[in-house]
Amino acid sequence: MKQIFDVQTPTSSYPVFSGSHPEVAIWEVWRERWKQAALITDRNTARFAKRIARSLRSEGIQVFEETFTPGEASKTRETKADIEDRLLEAGFGRSGCIVAVGGGVTLDLAGFVAATYMRGVPHVNVATSLLAQVDAAIGGKTGVNTPHGKNLVGAFHHPRAVLLDTEALRRLPNTELACGMAELVKHAVIADAGLLDDIESASGRLDIDALAPLITRGAHIKARIVAQDENERGVRRVLNLGHTIGHGIERATGYRVPHGEAVATGMVVEAQIAHRIAGFSAEQVQRIAEILSRLGLPVQPPVSFESVAAHMRYDKKTKGSAWRFALPERIGKMESAGGEWVVEVGADRVAAAFEQVRADPSLKKSFG
Ligand SMILES: NC(=O)c1ccc[n+]([C@@H]2O[C@H](COP(=O)([O-])OP(=O)(O)OC[C@H]3O[C@@H](n4cnc5c(N)ncnc54)[C@H](O)[C@@H]3O)[C@@H](O)[C@H]2O)c1
């Protein structure tokens, strides 16, 4: 692994490493005073933590391993409490560091454990899914879902370091790879038109080697935005592109639609909203839909607007009766809306854009 950049925010600074062998890179960030390690993984990512556990044990660190059932349904207060109780019982204390190894679900959950365990212990993120590498691992947002909505309980708690295990991506199923590409497309639409061109050219052959430079660029965009607005009071809101509709789709389908797929569909609907109210061009809406489709992602909502809207009601980004959307002005540039970075849009206009995308025969014809 090599260090690719530092994330710098007003309250913290931490390195991001990328490549193979996180069990070696972890020593670049391990502190003498951390005598214990709690490795938190889901069942699919436990294998990527094995070498890290061995490496830490070989230097006399006491290692605890906690594993939970993979999937969004595990990102709950209940799973968090189970992990905490087991760690307390095992004697994991304040001299320890949590090492989260996995995708966004593991990182969000383990980071939240770290934020509150004994009033806060340090953590390191080892990202094994593409989605986590370009997005979830960076920025310090941790949390869990509740019956009222996604990520509604959580904390800002920055990791001490982020390790992007690009070798692990070789084991990642293609559908999950595509989910990560959705967040990468999102970063490109938000901030880097050239990145979208490169994703477009690479979309036919998604091999890990071709992806490595794109991952670095995506992770860097996330880090740059977080550096400007650590606590999401302004520009960080642009990272929610596709997520207001996307979260509604995830919840309306009982999380059967994975996060990345929901964001892909949400992005097309929100681009359509931007077309209707903010002058984002129809050609660019079509282009985003085509790129996502070519990556194997769904672009048409699988459920009605009514069912999605019912679940968007509790989204934490809403204010009053209108929904708030981060909208693109053009590819690579978001609407600043006077520094708010979100625009309030009434239900009628959201419904019209949603139904237009849902019924658009050209999307069906071109992308099946
Ligand atoms: N904190 C943030 O800033 C932030 C940003 C974006 C998304 N998120 C959150 O991230 C989550 C989605 O992340 P995700 O898509 O990584 O979900 P995930 O963690 O559920 O991973 C997807 C699936 O891939 C498996 N997996 C992960 N790495 C693997 C590998 N190398 N080989 C084989 N299987 C592997 C996982 O076990 C899981 O089954 C959502 O909960 C979302 O809210 C958080």
The ligand as a Tripos MOL2 file, in Angstrom:
@<TRIPOS>MOLECULE
LIG
   44    48     1     0     0
SMALL
NO_CHARGES

@<TRIPOS>ATOM
      1 N1        -20.4780    7.0670    5.9500 N.am      1 LIG1
      2 C1        -20.5830    7.5290    4.7410 C.2       1 LIG1
      3 O1        -20.1220    8.6320    4.4310 O.2       1 LIG1
      4 C2        -21.2630    6.7040    3.6940 C.ar      1 LIG1
      5 C3        -21.1810    7.0650    2.3450 C.ar      1 LIG1
      6 C4        -21.7800    6.2590    1.3940 C.ar      1 LIG1
      7 C5        -22.4540    5.1100    1.7880 C.ar      1 LIG1
      8 N2        -22.5260    4.7940    3.1110 N.ar      1 LIG1
      9 C6        -23.2230    3.5740    3.5460 C.3       1 LIG1
     10 O2        -22.5340    2.4590    2.9990 O.3       1 LIG1
     11 C7        -23.4420    1.3650    2.9000 C.3       1 LIG1
     12 C8        -23.2660    0.6900    1.5410 C.3       1 LIG1
     13 O3        -21.9380    0.2440    1.4430 O.3       1 LIG1
     14 P1        -21.5740   -1.1060    0.6570 P.3       1 LIG1
     15 O4        -22.2350   -1.0970   -0.6600 O.co2     1 LIG1
     16 O5        -20.1140   -1.2820    0.7490 O.co2     1 LIG1
     17 O6        -22.3750   -2.1870    1.5270 O.3       1 LIG1
     18 P2        -21.8980   -3.4800    2.3490 P.3       1 LIG1
     19 O7        -20.9460   -3.1230    3.4020 O.co2     1 LIG1
     20 O8        -23.1430   -4.1770    2.7340 O.co2     1 LIG1
     21 O9        -21.1280   -4.3340    1.2390 O.3       1 LIG1
     22 C9        -21.8380   -4.9090    0.1760 C.3       1 LIG1
     23 C10       -21.6670   -6.4410    0.1700 C.3       1 LIG1
     24 O10       -20.3510   -6.7520   -0.2900 O.3       1 LIG1
     25 C11       -19.6910   -7.5960    0.6440 C.3       1 LIG1
     26 N3        -18.2550   -7.3060    0.5320 N.ar      1 LIG1
     27 C12       -17.5970   -6.1880    0.8940 C.ar      1 LIG1
     28 N4        -16.3210   -6.2410    0.4830 N.ar      1 LIG1
     29 C13       -16.1760   -7.4260   -0.1630 C.ar      1 LIG1
     30 C14       -15.1060   -8.0460   -0.8700 C.ar      1 LIG1
     31 N5        -13.9270   -7.4530   -1.0290 N.pl3     1 LIG1
     32 N6        -15.3120   -9.2750   -1.4160 N.ar      1 LIG1
     33 C15       -16.5240   -9.8870   -1.3170 C.ar      1 LIG1
     34 N7        -17.5920   -9.3320   -0.7030 N.ar      1 LIG1
     35 C16       -17.4170   -8.1170   -0.1340 C.ar      1 LIG1
     36 C17       -20.3400   -7.2820    1.9690 C.3       1 LIG1
     37 O11       -20.1980   -8.3410    2.8700 O.3       1 LIG1
     38 C18       -21.7940   -7.0760    1.5490 C.3       1 LIG1
     39 O12       -22.4200   -8.3270    1.4110 O.3       1 LIG1
     40 C19       -24.8290    1.9380    3.1100 C.3       1 LIG1
     41 O13       -25.2770    1.5770    4.3990 O.3       1 LIG1
     42 C20       -24.6270    3.4370    3.0340 C.3       1 LIG1
     43 O14       -25.5520    4.1500    3.8100 O.3       1 LIG1
     44 C21       -21.9450    5.5550    4.0640 C.ar      1 LIG1
@<TRIPOS>BOND
     1     1     2 1
     2     2     3 2
     3     2     4 1
     4     4     5 ar
     5     4    44 ar
     6     5     6 ar
     7     6     7 ar
     8     7     8 ar
     9     8     9 1
    10     8    44 ar
    11     9    10 1
    12     9    42 1
    13    10    11 1
    14    11    12 1
    15    11    40 1
    16    12    13 1
    17    13    14 1
    18    14    15 2
    19    14    16 1
    20    14    17 1
    21    17    18 1
    22    18    19 2
    23    18    20 1
    24    18    21 1
    25    21    22 1
    26    22    23 1
    27    23    24 1
    28    23    38 1
    29    24    25 1
    30    25    26 1
    31    25    36 1
    32    26    27 ar
    33    26    35 ar
    34    27    28 ar
    35    28    29 ar
    36    29    30 ar
    37    29    35 ar
    38    30    31 1
    39    30    32 ar
    40    32    33 ar
    41    33    34 ar
    42    34    35 ar
    43    36    37 1
    44    36    38 1
    45    38    39 1
    46    40    41 1
    47    40    42 1
    48    42    43 1
@<TRIPOS>SUBSTRUCTURE
     1 LIG1         1 GROUP 0 **** ****
